[in-house]
Structure formats: structure tokens, C-alpha cells
Amino acid sequence: MPDTPALVQTEPPLNVVRCVECSGPIRYVDRKPYECADCGRNVYGHDGLIRPGYHWEIVGDWLTSVETVDIDWGEDE
């Protein structure tokens, strides 16, 4: 039986980052730039895909956009 990674997702999650060229889902390939799963275009930070208030996370080989949440620790200022 061949070795397969445990967290491989064949379908991208709903919050996957989308390509600026073709709207395809962006995947993370180990040791390579982020790339579109549909057209193969490399994705860079200067493409403007990081929305204010969000950050990127890798989830099951897909690049996802996740809301950044400020935590109120209840400390007095």
C-alpha cells in the first residue's frame, strides 16, 4: 500500500483563496510558490489577495483566507 499524506483534501474548502486570473482555488505545494490548481499561475503577496482583517493559513494543502480576530484579554489599559 503506498504512503499517502493523512490530511490531503481533494476539494478546496469554502474559504480557499482564489486566483486573480481564472478564479481557481490556490494550493500550497511543499517547497514551491503558491499556485492555482486550475491554471497553474503562481500567486504572490503583491497580487492583492490578502484582505484587510484576514490572514492566510494552509489547510489540507490549500491556501485559505481566515479572519484575524483581536482577543480582548480583559486587561485594563
Buried (B, 14 or more C-beta within 10 A) or exposed (E): EEEEEEEEEEEBEEBBBBBBEEEBBBBBEEEEEBBBBBEEBEBEEEBEBEEEEBEBEEBBBBBBBEEEEEEEEEEEE
